[in-house]
Amino acid sequence: RHFFATIVSSEFKGLTRIKRHQRVYAALGERMREEIHALSMKTLTPEEWQP
């Protein structure tokens, strides 16, 4: 399964894009291995979010 997600969180403030993605992967845990084949994501802070 392939997914695209835009994730907005104040937790991303001061983090590189790679660190932001690592936090998302950690939150998804086993689902990344078992249920999700590919995940494209845009990770933003609330200040970076442009709806």
C-alpha positions in Angstrom: 0.0 0.0 0.0 1.2 3.5 -0.9 0.3 6.5 1.1 0.9 10.3 1.1 0.6 12.3 4.3 1.0 15.9 5.2 1.9 16.0 8.9 1.9 19.2 10.9 3.3 19.2 14.4 5.1 21.6 16.7 7.3 18.6 17.6 9.1 19.1 14.3 10.4 22.6 15.2 14.2 22.7 14.9 14.5 19.2 13.4 15.9 18.3 10.0 13.6 16.7 7.4 15.3 13.3 8.1 14.7 13.6 11.9 11.1 14.6 11.3 10.6 11.5 9.1 12.3 9.3 11.7 9.8 10.5 14.3 6.9 9.6 12.0 8.3 6.1 11.3 8.9 5.6 15.1 5.2 6.5 15.8 4.0 4.1 13.1 6.2 1.3 14.5 5.4 -2.2 13.1 2.8 -0.8 10.7 5.7 0.5 8.5 6.9 -3.1 8.1 3.6 -5.0 8.0 0.9 -2.7 6.5 2.5 0.2 4.7 4.7 -0.4 1.7 5.5 3.2 0.9 4.9 6.5 2.6 5.5 9.8 1.0 5.2 12.6 3.5 5.5 16.3 4.0 6.4 17.2 7.6 5.8 20.8 8.7 5.6 22.9 11.8 2.5 24.9 12.3 4.4 28.0 11.2 5.4 26.3 7.9 1.9 25.0 7.1 0.3 26.8 4.2 -3.2 25.3 3.6 
